[in-house]
Amino acid sequence: MRRSLDFIYNTAGALAAFFIVAIVALVFAQVCLNLADKVSAAITGQAIGLTIPSYSDFTGFFLAAATFLALAYCLRAGGHIRVTLLLGQLPKRAQRGFEMLVTAIALAMTGYATWYMGLLVAESLEYGDRSSGMVSIPIWIPQLPVALGLGILTLALIDELVSLARGAPASWDGKGENLLSE
């Protein structure tokens, strides 16, 4: 089970990395087209007008996908910002209880966000909502990776809460066997 869960978290992290690379590629391509346009204007006195339609919309969609798909991977790898000033002052038993409480609160919040985002995707699909850019796409397509990322984060928080309840150290501390190994 541990390997399957880690595979899901690593796959989501890899997808997030893919979307970051896609952002870089798209912006780089648009910069090259802008440069070609400037060169053309300097040589011929008239710009060609090269552009990637809706590239800013697509980079925004890719950023949302990358952000939400990376959440579970980042949680398990200890990449989220945590304020441990209070936690470090507590006895070990109280630390575990506090970590479980905070994880349960995060699970409740993320579970609600996952449910709501799933409803939003279904509603967008039902009503045929489309983006408003030059290239109009069904809006459920960029919403889906956000919902998926929230769902995977919810799974990671359930995983974390169960591990903490079983007495394992928090994965984000780097002391347990629950670290991402790939």
Sequence and secondary structure as in RCSB ss.txt:
>XXXX:A:sequence
MRRSLDFIYNTAGALAAFFIVAIVALVFAQVCLNLADKVSAAITGQAIGLTIPSYSDFTGFFLAAATFLALAYCL
RAGGHIRVTLLLGQLPKRAQRGFEMLVTAIALAMTGYATWYMGLLVAESLEYGDRSSGMVSIPIWIPQLPVALGL
GILTLALIDELVSLARGAPASWDGKGENLLSE
>XXXX:A:secstr
 HHHHHHHHHHHHHHHHHHHHHHHHHHHHHHHHHHHHHHHHHHHSS      TTHHHHHHHHHHHHHHHHHHHHH
HHT S    TTGGGS HHHHHHHHHHHHHHHHHHHHHHHHHHHHHHHHHHHHT B  SSS  BTHHHHHHHHHHH
HHHHHHHHHHHHHHHTT   GGGT STTS   
